[in-house]
């Protein structure tokens, strides 16, 4: 059982190098409470090429949502709706991200 925990912890450390995870944690570093769209837009802004259209951020939205849920399940961030932390497995509507309180 301890071996499994160690593997999970190693996997989480590897995921920390993921550019989407890094963008999420960077957005939260200043104490801000960004939405999924805010994080996706910041990723798109960094990676934009001259030929890319204004909706490039939508390409990153699903990845931001998936990684946010993963980070919330691991306890590294909270997903917040109407000021209350929600279950990362079951939420809907407009939500924000924050560091655990």
Secondary structure, 3 states (H helix, E strand, C coil): CHHHHHHHHHHHHHHCCCHHHHHHHHHHHCCCCCCHHHHHHHHHHHHCCCCCCCCCCHHHHHHHHHHHHHHHHCCCCEEEECCEECCCCCCCCCCEEECCC
